[in-house]
Amino acid sequence: MGRLLILLLIVLLAVWLVRRATRRAEPPREAPAARTSEELVRCVQCGVLLPRAEARMAAGAIYCSEEHVRLGPSKDPR
Ligand SMILES: [Zn+2]
């Protein structure tokens, strides 16, 4: 009976170690990418909202298109 209990504990420990190893390996790869692609950012030229993945970054500002990167930040104060 005692031996069976030790065997059960070893099996539980093995399962726990495998789960911990796989859990640590998978989510960090997916979570940050999903979060950044869903995040909405605003174009400093026209003020349109778009996903970060589709935005263009130039000189620390966010733009919706190459056209607005060329135009630069809007002069119109809002
Ligand atoms: Zn724009």
PDB file of the backbone (N, CA, C, O) and the ligand in Angstrom, with CONECT records:
HET     ZN  A 101       1
ATOM      1  N   MET A   1       0.834  -1.218   0.000  1.00  0.00           N
ATOM      2  CA  MET A   1       0.000   0.000   0.000  1.00  0.00           C
ATOM      3  C   MET A   1       0.862   1.258   0.000  1.00  0.00           C
ATOM      4  O   MET A   1       0.603   2.204  -0.743  1.00  0.00           O
ATOM      5  N   GLY A   2       1.911   1.252   0.863  1.00  0.00           N
ATOM      6  CA  GLY A   2       2.831   2.386   0.937  1.00  0.00           C
ATOM      7  C   GLY A   2       3.564   2.606  -0.373  1.00  0.00           C
ATOM      8  O   GLY A   2       3.790   3.743  -0.787  1.00  0.00           O
ATOM      9  N   ARG A   3       3.936   1.503  -1.027  1.00  0.00           N
ATOM     10  CA  ARG A   3       4.672   1.594  -2.284  1.00  0.00           C
ATOM     11  C   ARG A   3       3.782   2.180  -3.381  1.00  0.00           C
ATOM     12  O   ARG A   3       4.239   2.953  -4.223  1.00  0.00           O
ATOM     13  N   LEU A   4       2.499   1.795  -3.353  1.00  0.00           N
ATOM     14  CA  LEU A   4       1.537   2.272  -4.350  1.00  0.00           C
ATOM     15  C   LEU A   4       1.336   3.782  -4.218  1.00  0.00           C
ATOM     16  O   LEU A   4       1.210   4.509  -5.203  1.00  0.00           O
ATOM     17  N   LEU A   5       1.313   4.223  -2.954  1.00  0.00           N
ATOM     18  CA  LEU A   5       1.118   5.653  -2.688  1.00  0.00           C
ATOM     19  C   LEU A   5       2.306   6.472  -3.225  1.00  0.00           C
ATOM     20  O   LEU A   5       2.128   7.538  -3.814  1.00  0.00           O
ATOM     21  N   ILE A   6       3.520   5.944  -3.004  1.00  0.00           N
ATOM     22  CA  ILE A   6       4.740   6.617  -3.494  1.00  0.00           C
ATOM     23  C   ILE A   6       4.734   6.659  -5.027  1.00  0.00           C
ATOM     24  O   ILE A   6       5.108   7.662  -5.634  1.00  0.00           O
ATOM     25  N   LEU A   7       4.302   5.547  -5.639  1.00  0.00           N
ATOM     26  CA  LEU A   7       4.222   5.472  -7.104  1.00  0.00           C
ATOM     27  C   LEU A   7       3.242   6.518  -7.630  1.00  0.00           C
ATOM     28  O   LEU A   7       3.507   7.184  -8.631  1.00  0.00           O
ATOM     29  N   LEU A   8       2.105   6.653  -6.943  1.00  0.00           N
ATOM     30  CA  LEU A   8       1.078   7.623  -7.324  1.00  0.00           C
ATOM     31  C   LEU A   8       1.627   9.050  -7.232  1.00  0.00           C
ATOM     32  O   LEU A   8       1.380   9.885  -8.102  1.00  0.00           O
ATOM     33  N   LEU A   9       2.375   9.308  -6.158  1.00  0.00           N
ATOM     34  CA  LEU A   9       2.982  10.639  -5.973  1.00  0.00           C
ATOM     35  C   LEU A   9       3.989  10.946  -7.082  1.00  0.00           C
ATOM     36  O   LEU A   9       4.059  12.072  -7.574  1.00  0.00           O
ATOM     37  N   ILE A  10       4.766   9.930  -7.468  1.00  0.00           N
ATOM     38  CA  ILE A  10       5.757  10.107  -8.538  1.00  0.00           C
ATOM     39  C   ILE A  10       5.064  10.422  -9.865  1.00  0.00           C
ATOM     40  O   ILE A  10       5.511  11.279 -10.627  1.00  0.00           O
ATOM     41  N   VAL A  11       3.961   9.709 -10.124  1.00  0.00           N
ATOM     42  CA  VAL A  11       3.190   9.931 -11.360  1.00  0.00           C
ATOM     43  C   VAL A  11       2.605  11.346 -11.366  1.00  0.00           C
ATOM     44  O   VAL A  11       2.679  12.053 -12.371  1.00  0.00           O
ATOM     45  N   LEU A  12       2.021  11.752 -10.228  1.00  0.00           N
ATOM     46  CA  LEU A  12       1.443  13.096 -10.114  1.00  0.00           C
ATOM     47  C   LEU A  12       2.509  14.179 -10.306  1.00  0.00           C
ATOM     48  O   LEU A  12       2.263  15.195 -10.957  1.00  0.00           O
ATOM     49  N   LEU A  13       3.685  13.953  -9.735  1.00  0.00           N
ATOM     50  CA  LEU A  13       4.800  14.888  -9.859  1.00  0.00           C
ATOM     51  C   LEU A  13       5.247  14.997 -11.319  1.00  0.00           C
ATOM     52  O   LEU A  13       5.526  16.088 -11.815  1.00  0.00           O
ATOM     53  N   ALA A  14       5.310  13.852 -11.994  1.00  0.00           N
ATOM     54  CA  ALA A  14       5.713  13.823 -13.406  1.00  0.00           C
ATOM     55  C   ALA A  14       4.711  14.589 -14.265  1.00  0.00           C
ATOM     56  O   ALA A  14       5.104  15.375 -15.128  1.00  0.00           O
ATOM     57  N   VAL A  15       3.424  14.365 -14.033  1.00  0.00           N
ATOM     58  CA  VAL A  15       2.367  15.060 -14.776  1.00  0.00           C
ATOM     59  C   VAL A  15       2.459  16.564 -14.547  1.00  0.00           C
ATOM     60  O   VAL A  15       2.340  17.360 -15.478  1.00  0.00           O
ATOM     61  N   TRP A  16       2.674  16.936 -13.279  1.00  0.00           N
ATOM     62  CA  TRP A  16       2.772  18.355 -12.920  1.00  0.00           C
ATOM     63  C   TRP A  16       3.977  19.026 -13.602  1.00  0.00           C
ATOM     64  O   TRP A  16       3.886  20.157 -14.081  1.00  0.00           O
ATOM     65  N   LEU A  17       5.099  18.305 -13.633  1.00  0.00           N
ATOM     66  CA  LEU A  17       6.311  18.843 -14.259  1.00  0.00           C
ATOM     67  C   LEU A  17       6.124  19.019 -15.764  1.00  0.00           C
ATOM     68  O   LEU A  17       6.557  20.017 -16.339  1.00  0.00           O
ATOM     69  N   VAL A  18       5.473  18.038 -16.398  1.00  0.00           N
ATOM     70  CA  VAL A  18       5.234  18.110 -17.848  1.00  0.00           C
ATOM     71  C   VAL A  18       4.297  19.272 -18.164  1.00  0.00           C
ATOM     72  O   VAL A  18       4.533  20.032 -19.104  1.00  0.00           O
ATOM     73  N   ARG A  19       3.232  19.405 -17.374  1.00  0.00           N
ATOM     74  CA  ARG A  19       2.269  20.495 -17.577  1.00  0.00           C
ATOM     75  C   ARG A  19       2.932  21.858 -17.413  1.00  0.00           C
ATOM     76  O   ARG A  19       2.702  22.776 -18.200  1.00  0.00           O
ATOM     77  N   ARG A  20       3.759  21.973 -16.376  1.00  0.00           N
ATOM     78  CA  ARG A  20       4.434  23.240 -16.109  1.00  0.00           C
ATOM     79  C   ARG A  20       5.385  23.601 -17.250  1.00  0.00           C
ATOM     80  O   ARG A  20       5.482  24.760 -17.654  1.00  0.00           O
ATOM     81  N   ALA A  21       6.082  22.587 -17.758  1.00  0.00           N
ATOM     82  CA  ALA A  21       7.044  22.807 -18.845  1.00  0.00           C
ATOM     83  C   ALA A  21       6.328  23.245 -20.128  1.00  0.00           C
ATOM     84  O   ALA A  21       6.783  24.163 -20.810  1.00  0.00           O
ATOM     85  N   THR A  22       5.208  22.590 -20.455  1.00  0.00           N
ATOM     86  CA  THR A  22       4.490  22.932 -21.691  1.00  0.00           C
ATOM     87  C   THR A  22       3.782  24.270 -21.548  1.00  0.00           C
ATOM     88  O   THR A  22       3.704  25.033 -22.510  1.00  0.00           O
ATOM     89  N   ARG A  23       3.266  24.563 -20.362  1.00  0.00           N
ATOM     90  CA  ARG A  23       2.567  25.834 -20.137  1.00  0.00           C
ATOM     91  C   ARG A  23       3.544  27.008 -20.282  1.00  0.00           C
ATOM     92  O   ARG A  23       3.195  28.052 -20.832  1.00  0.00           O
ATOM     93  N   ARG A  24       4.767  26.824 -19.783  1.00  0.00           N
ATOM     94  CA  ARG A  24       5.757  27.886 -19.843  1.00  0.00           C
ATOM     95  C   ARG A  24       6.236  28.101 -21.281  1.00  0.00           C
ATOM     96  O   ARG A  24       6.573  29.219 -21.670  1.00  0.00           O
ATOM     97  N   ALA A  25       6.263  27.017 -22.065  1.00  0.00           N
ATOM     98  CA  ALA A  25       6.784  27.105 -23.429  1.00  0.00           C
ATOM     99  C   ALA A  25       5.795  27.747 -24.403  1.00  0.00           C
ATOM    100  O   ALA A  25       6.214  28.439 -25.330  1.00  0.00           O
ATOM    101  N   GLU A  26       4.493  27.533 -24.212  1.00  0.00           N
ATOM    102  CA  GLU A  26       3.541  27.988 -25.226  1.00  0.00           C
ATOM    103  C   GLU A  26       2.984  29.416 -25.089  1.00  0.00           C
ATOM    104  O   GLU A  26       3.192  30.215 -26.001  1.00  0.00           O
ATOM    105  N   PRO A  27       2.292  29.778 -24.005  1.00  0.00           N
ATOM    106  CA  PRO A  27       1.587  31.077 -24.022  1.00  0.00           C
ATOM    107  C   PRO A  27       2.438  32.317 -24.292  1.00  0.00           C
ATOM    108  O   PRO A  27       1.973  33.185 -25.030  1.00  0.00           O
ATOM    109  N   PRO A  28       3.664  32.467 -23.743  1.00  0.00           N
ATOM    110  CA  PRO A  28       4.392  33.723 -23.988  1.00  0.00           C
ATOM    111  C   PRO A  28       4.644  34.001 -25.467  1.00  0.00           C
ATOM    112  O   PRO A  28       4.803  35.155 -25.863  1.00  0.00           O
ATOM    113  N   ARG A  29       4.681  32.940 -26.290  1.00  0.00           N
ATOM    114  CA  ARG A  29       4.917  33.136 -27.727  1.00  0.00           C
ATOM    115  C   ARG A  29       3.694  33.766 -28.404  1.00  0.00           C
ATOM    116  O   ARG A  29       3.842  34.565 -29.328  1.00  0.00           O
ATOM    117  N   GLU A  30       2.477  33.404 -27.943  1.00  0.00           N
ATOM    118  CA  GLU A  30       1.253  33.864 -28.608  1.00  0.00           C
ATOM    119  C   GLU A  30       0.674  35.143 -28.006  1.00  0.00           C
ATOM    120  O   GLU A  30       0.301  36.060 -28.738  1.00  0.00           O
ATOM    121  N   ALA A  31       0.600  35.206 -26.684  1.00  0.00           N
ATOM    122  CA  ALA A  31      -0.076  36.320 -26.001  1.00  0.00           C
ATOM    123  C   ALA A  31       0.401  37.721 -26.405  1.00  0.00           C
ATOM    124  O   ALA A  31      -0.441  38.553 -26.741  1.00  0.00           O
ATOM    125  N   PRO A  32       1.709  38.026 -26.391  1.00  0.00           N
ATOM    126  CA  PRO A  32       2.097  39.405 -26.726  1.00  0.00           C
ATOM    127  C   PRO A  32       1.762  39.781 -28.160  1.00  0.00           C
ATOM    128  O   PRO A  32       1.392  40.926 -28.417  1.00  0.00           O
ATOM    129  N   ALA A  33       1.880  38.852 -29.100  1.00  0.00           N
ATOM    130  CA  ALA A  33       1.582  39.129 -30.508  1.00  0.00           C
ATOM    131  C   ALA A  33       0.105  39.437 -30.691  1.00  0.00           C
ATOM    132  O   ALA A  33      -0.256  40.361 -31.420  1.00  0.00           O
ATOM    133  N   ALA A  34      -0.760  38.656 -30.022  1.00  0.00           N
ATOM    134  CA  ALA A  34      -2.202  38.858 -30.126  1.00  0.00           C
ATOM    135  C   ALA A  34      -2.596  40.198 -29.518  1.00  0.00           C
ATOM    136  O   ALA A  34      -3.460  40.894 -30.051  1.00  0.00           O
ATOM    137  N   ARG A  35      -1.969  40.560 -28.409  1.00  0.00           N
ATOM    138  CA  ARG A  35      -2.297  41.802 -27.728  1.00  0.00           C
ATOM    139  C   ARG A  35      -1.907  43.007 -28.583  1.00  0.00           C
ATOM    140  O   ARG A  35      -2.681  43.958 -28.690  1.00  0.00           O
ATOM    141  N   THR A  36      -0.722  42.985 -29.193  1.00  0.00           N
ATOM    142  CA  THR A  36      -0.269  44.129 -29.978  1.00  0.00           C
ATOM    143  C   THR A  36      -1.057  44.276 -31.271  1.00  0.00           C
ATOM    144  O   THR A  36      -1.276  45.398 -31.727  1.00  0.00           O
ATOM    145  N   SER A  37      -1.492  43.156 -31.881  1.00  0.00           N
ATOM    146  CA  SER A  37      -2.223  43.250 -33.143  1.00  0.00           C
ATOM    147  C   SER A  37      -3.652  43.741 -32.922  1.00  0.00           C
ATOM    148  O   SER A  37      -4.252  44.329 -33.823  1.00  0.00           O
ATOM    149  N   GLU A  38      -4.204  43.502 -31.720  1.00  0.00           N
ATOM    150  CA  GLU A  38      -5.573  43.941 -31.433  1.00  0.00           C
ATOM    151  C   GLU A  38      -5.624  45.383 -30.931  1.00  0.00           C
ATOM    152  O   GLU A  38      -6.672  46.025 -30.992  1.00  0.00           O
ATOM    153  N   GLU A  39      -4.514  45.884 -30.445  1.00  0.00           N
ATOM    154  CA  GLU A  39      -4.480  47.225 -29.885  1.00  0.00           C
ATOM    155  C   GLU A  39      -4.714  48.262 -30.977  1.00  0.00           C
ATOM    156  O   GLU A  39      -4.115  48.194 -32.050  1.00  0.00           O
ATOM    157  N   LEU A  40      -5.590  49.222 -30.694  1.00  0.00           N
ATOM    158  CA  LEU A  40      -5.890  50.272 -31.667  1.00  0.00           C
ATOM    159  C   LEU A  40      -5.035  51.499 -31.396  1.00  0.00           C
ATOM    160  O   LEU A  40      -4.850  51.912 -30.252  1.00  0.00           O
ATOM    161  N   VAL A  41      -4.526  52.066 -32.467  1.00  0.00           N
ATOM    162  CA  VAL A  41      -3.711  53.280 -32.363  1.00  0.00           C
ATOM    163  C   VAL A  41      -4.319  54.344 -33.284  1.00  0.00           C
ATOM    164  O   VAL A  41      -5.080  54.026 -34.198  1.00  0.00           O
ATOM    165  N   ARG A  42      -3.972  55.605 -33.030  1.00  0.00           N
ATOM    166  CA  ARG A  42      -4.559  56.700 -33.794  1.00  0.00           C
ATOM    167  C   ARG A  42      -3.499  57.347 -34.694  1.00  0.00           C
ATOM    168  O   ARG A  42      -2.386  57.640 -34.259  1.00  0.00           O
ATOM    169  N   CYS A  43      -3.871  57.558 -35.937  1.00  0.00           N
ATOM    170  CA  CYS A  43      -2.996  58.237 -36.886  1.00  0.00           C
ATOM    171  C   CYS A  43      -2.892  59.705 -36.476  1.00  0.00           C
ATOM    172  O   CYS A  43      -3.907  60.363 -36.249  1.00  0.00           O
ATOM    173  N   VAL A  44      -1.644  60.223 -36.380  1.00  0.00           N
ATOM    174  CA  VAL A  44      -1.467  61.618 -35.951  1.00  0.00           C
ATOM    175  C   VAL A  44      -1.827  62.599 -37.074  1.00  0.00           C
ATOM    176  O   VAL A  44      -1.952  63.798 -36.824  1.00  0.00           O
ATOM    177  N   GLN A  45      -1.995  62.103 -38.309  1.00  0.00           N
ATOM    178  CA  GLN A  45      -2.343  62.968 -39.433  1.00  0.00           C
ATOM    179  C   GLN A  45      -3.860  63.174 -39.526  1.00  0.00           C
ATOM    180  O   GLN A  45      -4.347  64.303 -39.484  1.00  0.00           O
ATOM    181  N   CYS A  46      -4.598  62.059 -39.652  1.00  0.00           N
ATOM    182  CA  CYS A  46      -6.036  62.151 -39.901  1.00  0.00           C
ATOM    183  C   CYS A  46      -6.875  61.711 -38.694  1.00  0.00           C
ATOM    184  O   CYS A  46      -8.090  61.912 -38.687  1.00  0.00           O
ATOM    185  N   GLY A  47      -6.248  61.116 -37.682  1.00  0.00           N
ATOM    186  CA  GLY A  47      -6.957  60.729 -36.469  1.00  0.00           C
ATOM    187  C   GLY A  47      -7.734  59.435 -36.573  1.00  0.00           C
ATOM    188  O   GLY A  47      -8.530  59.127 -35.685  1.00  0.00           O
ATOM    189  N   VAL A  48      -7.527  58.668 -37.630  1.00  0.00           N
ATOM    190  CA  VAL A  48      -8.244  57.398 -37.799  1.00  0.00           C
ATOM    191  C   VAL A  48      -7.668  56.338 -36.860  1.00  0.00           C
ATOM    192  O   VAL A  48      -6.464  56.316 -36.605  1.00  0.00           O
ATOM    193  N   LEU A  49      -8.538  55.459 -36.346  1.00  0.00           N
ATOM    194  CA  LEU A  49      -8.085  54.356 -35.489  1.00  0.00           C
ATOM    195  C   LEU A  49      -7.809  53.128 -36.347  1.00  0.00           C
ATOM    196  O   LEU A  49      -8.593  52.792 -37.235  1.00  0.00           O
ATOM    197  N   LEU A  50      -6.686  52.459 -36.074  1.00  0.00           N
ATOM    198  CA  LEU A  50      -6.343  51.249 -36.824  1.00  0.00           C
ATOM    199  C   LEU A  50      -5.536  50.314 -35.936  1.00  0.00           C
ATOM    200  O   LEU A  50      -4.911  50.763 -34.975  1.00  0.00           O
ATOM    201  N   PRO A  51      -5.539  48.995 -36.250  1.00  0.00           N
ATOM    202  CA  PRO A  51      -4.745  48.066 -35.434  1.00  0.00           C
ATOM    203  C   PRO A  51      -3.261  48.402 -35.531  1.00  0.00           C
ATOM    204  O   PRO A  51      -2.764  48.816 -36.579  1.00  0.00           O
ATOM    205  N   ARG A  52      -2.567  48.212 -34.406  1.00  0.00           N
ATOM    206  CA  ARG A  52      -1.137  48.524 -34.347  1.00  0.00           C
ATOM    207  C   ARG A  52      -0.346  47.785 -35.434  1.00  0.00           C
ATOM    208  O   ARG A  52       0.631  48.310 -35.968  1.00  0.00           O
ATOM    209  N   ALA A  53      -0.781  46.571 -35.751  1.00  0.00           N
ATOM    210  CA  ALA A  53      -0.077  45.758 -36.743  1.00  0.00           C
ATOM    211  C   ALA A  53      -0.093  46.418 -38.124  1.00  0.00           C
ATOM    212  O   ALA A  53       0.813  46.194 -38.926  1.00  0.00           O
ATOM    213  N   GLU A  54      -1.134  47.242 -38.411  1.00  0.00           N
ATOM    214  CA  GLU A  54      -1.254  47.880 -39.721  1.00  0.00           C
ATOM    215  C   GLU A  54      -0.704  49.299 -39.739  1.00  0.00           C
ATOM    216  O   GLU A  54      -0.627  49.930 -40.794  1.00  0.00           O
ATOM    217  N   ALA A  55      -0.321  49.801 -38.562  1.00  0.00           N
ATOM    218  CA  ALA A  55       0.135  51.184 -38.472  1.00  0.00           C
ATOM    219  C   ALA A  55       1.585  51.328 -38.909  1.00  0.00           C
ATOM    220  O   ALA A  55       2.367  50.380 -38.835  1.00  0.00           O
ATOM    221  N   ARG A  56       1.935  52.533 -39.366  1.00  0.00           N
ATOM    222  CA  ARG A  56       3.319  52.861 -39.711  1.00  0.00           C
ATOM    223  C   ARG A  56       3.881  53.767 -38.623  1.00  0.00           C
ATOM    224  O   ARG A  56       3.215  54.701 -38.175  1.00  0.00           O
ATOM    225  N   MET A  57       5.102  53.486 -38.205  1.00  0.00           N
ATOM    226  CA  MET A  57       5.754  54.311 -37.199  1.00  0.00           C
ATOM    227  C   MET A  57       6.820  55.150 -37.884  1.00  0.00           C
ATOM    228  O   MET A  57       7.618  54.638 -38.668  1.00  0.00           O
ATOM    229  N   ALA A  58       6.828  56.460 -37.579  1.00  0.00           N
ATOM    230  CA  ALA A  58       7.858  57.346 -38.118  1.00  0.00           C
ATOM    231  C   ALA A  58       8.120  58.447 -37.110  1.00  0.00           C
ATOM    232  O   ALA A  58       7.191  59.134 -36.685  1.00  0.00           O
ATOM    233  N   ALA A  59       9.381  58.623 -36.721  1.00  0.00           N
ATOM    234  CA  ALA A  59       9.808  59.659 -35.773  1.00  0.00           C
ATOM    235  C   ALA A  59       8.975  59.653 -34.490  1.00  0.00           C
ATOM    236  O   ALA A  59       8.632  60.710 -33.960  1.00  0.00           O
ATOM    237  N   GLY A  60       8.653  58.451 -33.995  1.00  0.00           N
ATOM    238  CA  GLY A  60       7.915  58.314 -32.738  1.00  0.00           C
ATOM    239  C   GLY A  60       6.427  58.574 -32.855  1.00  0.00           C
ATOM    240  O   GLY A  60       5.720  58.533 -31.848  1.00  0.00           O
ATOM    241  N   ALA A  61       5.922  58.843 -34.067  1.00  0.00           N
ATOM    242  CA  ALA A  61       4.504  59.085 -34.284  1.00  0.00           C
ATOM    243  C   ALA A  61       3.898  57.923 -35.069  1.00  0.00           C
ATOM    244  O   ALA A  61       4.606  57.188 -35.759  1.00  0.00           O
ATOM    245  N   ILE A  62       2.579  57.768 -34.954  1.00  0.00           N
ATOM    246  CA  ILE A  62       1.880  56.668 -35.624  1.00  0.00           C
ATOM    247  C   ILE A  62       1.040  57.211 -36.769  1.00  0.00           C
ATOM    248  O   ILE A  62       0.324  58.201 -36.616  1.00  0.00           O
ATOM    249  N   TYR A  63       1.136  56.551 -37.921  1.00  0.00           N
ATOM    250  CA  TYR A  63       0.381  56.953 -39.109  1.00  0.00           C
ATOM    251  C   TYR A  63      -0.381  55.769 -39.660  1.00  0.00           C
ATOM    252  O   TYR A  63      -0.025  54.619 -39.400  1.00  0.00           O
ATOM    253  N   CYS A  64      -1.459  56.050 -40.442  1.00  0.00           N
ATOM    254  CA  CYS A  64      -2.269  54.980 -41.010  1.00  0.00           C
ATOM    255  C   CYS A  64      -1.723  54.499 -42.342  1.00  0.00           C
ATOM    256  O   CYS A  64      -1.988  53.365 -42.739  1.00  0.00           O
ATOM    257  N   SER A  65      -0.961  55.341 -43.044  1.00  0.00           N
ATOM    258  CA  SER A  65      -0.486  54.968 -44.376  1.00  0.00           C
ATOM    259  C   SER A  65       0.831  55.675 -44.692  1.00  0.00           C
ATOM    260  O   SER A  65       1.223  56.618 -44.005  1.00  0.00           O
ATOM    261  N   GLU A  66       1.506  55.202 -45.745  1.00  0.00           N
ATOM    262  CA  GLU A  66       2.757  55.818 -46.200  1.00  0.00           C
ATOM    263  C   GLU A  66       2.510  57.269 -46.607  1.00  0.00           C
ATOM    264  O   GLU A  66       3.359  58.136 -46.399  1.00  0.00           O
ATOM    265  N   GLU A  67       1.333  57.524 -47.192  1.00  0.00           N
ATOM    266  CA  GLU A  67       0.927  58.871 -47.600  1.00  0.00           C
ATOM    267  C   GLU A  67       0.993  59.828 -46.405  1.00  0.00           C
ATOM    268  O   GLU A  67       1.547  60.921 -46.517  1.00  0.00           O
ATOM    269  N   HIS A  68       0.433  59.423 -45.270  1.00  0.00           N
ATOM    270  CA  HIS A  68       0.396  60.291 -44.099  1.00  0.00           C
ATOM    271  C   HIS A  68       1.750  60.375 -43.403  1.00  0.00           C
ATOM    272  O   HIS A  68       2.021  61.351 -42.704  1.00  0.00           O
ATOM    273  N   VAL A  69       2.614  59.359 -43.583  1.00  0.00           N
ATOM    274  CA  VAL A  69       3.992  59.440 -43.070  1.00  0.00           C
ATOM    275  C   VAL A  69       4.691  60.593 -43.791  1.00  0.00           C
ATOM    276  O   VAL A  69       5.428  61.360 -43.172  1.00  0.00           O
ATOM    277  N   ARG A  70       4.455  60.713 -45.110  1.00  0.00           N
ATOM    278  CA  ARG A  70       5.076  61.783 -45.905  1.00  0.00           C
ATOM    279  C   ARG A  70       4.529  63.147 -45.485  1.00  0.00           C
ATOM    280  O   ARG A  70       5.283  64.117 -45.411  1.00  0.00           O
ATOM    281  N   LEU A  71       3.224  63.231 -45.208  1.00  0.00           N
ATOM    282  CA  LEU A  71       2.597  64.504 -44.818  1.00  0.00           C
ATOM    283  C   LEU A  71       3.052  64.949 -43.424  1.00  0.00           C
ATOM    284  O   LEU A  71       3.157  66.146 -43.155  1.00  0.00           O
ATOM    285  N   GLY A  72       3.323  63.973 -42.534  1.00  0.00           N
ATOM    286  CA  GLY A  72       3.758  64.302 -41.179  1.00  0.00           C
ATOM    287  C   GLY A  72       2.574  64.573 -40.277  1.00  0.00           C
ATOM    288  O   GLY A  72       1.426  64.472 -40.712  1.00  0.00           O
ATOM    289  N   PRO A  73       2.843  64.928 -38.989  1.00  0.00           N
ATOM    290  CA  PRO A  73       1.746  65.166 -38.043  1.00  0.00           C
ATOM    291  C   PRO A  73       0.847  66.319 -38.499  1.00  0.00           C
ATOM    292  O   PRO A  73       1.302  67.281 -39.117  1.00  0.00           O
ATOM    293  N   SER A  74      -0.432  66.192 -38.176  1.00  0.00           N
ATOM    294  CA  SER A  74      -1.420  67.224 -38.549  1.00  0.00           C
ATOM    295  C   SER A  74      -1.101  68.557 -37.889  1.00  0.00           C
ATOM    296  O   SER A  74      -0.761  68.612 -36.707  1.00  0.00           O
ATOM    297  N   LYS A  75      -1.216  69.632 -38.667  1.00  0.00           N
ATOM    298  CA  LYS A  75      -0.969  70.998 -38.132  1.00  0.00           C
ATOM    299  C   LYS A  75      -2.204  71.492 -37.373  1.00  0.00           C
ATOM    300  O   LYS A  75      -2.121  72.362 -36.506  1.00  0.00           O
ATOM    301  N   ASP A  76      -3.349  70.906 -37.731  1.00  0.00           N
ATOM    302  CA  ASP A  76      -4.634  71.268 -37.141  1.00  0.00           C
ATOM    303  C   ASP A  76      -4.695  70.888 -35.662  1.00  0.00           C
ATOM    304  O   ASP A  76      -4.713  69.693 -35.368  1.00  0.00           O
ATOM    305  N   PRO A  77      -4.727  71.823 -34.717  1.00  0.00           N
ATOM    306  CA  PRO A  77      -4.758  71.467 -33.289  1.00  0.00           C
ATOM    307  C   PRO A  77      -6.153  70.983 -32.863  1.00  0.00           C
ATOM    308  O   PRO A  77      -7.156  71.666 -33.067  1.00  0.00           O
ATOM    309  N   ARG A  78      -6.184  69.762 -32.256  1.00  0.00           N
ATOM    310  CA  ARG A  78      -7.481  69.187 -31.866  1.00  0.00           C
ATOM    311  C   ARG A  78      -7.511  68.946 -30.375  1.00  0.00           C
ATOM    312  O   ARG A  78      -8.514  68.466 -29.847  1.00  0.00           O
TER     313      ARG A  78
HETATM  314 ZN    ZN A 101      -3.893  58.924 -41.487  1.00  0.00          ZN2+
END
